């Protein structure tokens, strides 16, 4: 429930058995949610990148499985030759 209290918006939140009033402007709420979404998205991409790199690294070390090992080694060599950092 949102009520106007003077020039500020009051959001009432039911916590347990009582009510809590939160004084938050709409702009601050939008900015906070936007920044939270950016942080969540960045963390998701970073985590997925780390997991994928670890999986590729482990698979490249598997020489006992000839198909997977050689395939991943070819991918790793291609990345190393086309890397702009070198």
ABEGO torsion letter per residue (X at the ends): XBBBBEABBBBBBBBEABBBBBBBBAAAAAAAAAAAAAAAAAAAAAAAAAAAAAAAAAAAABAABAAAAAAAAAAAAAAAAABAAX
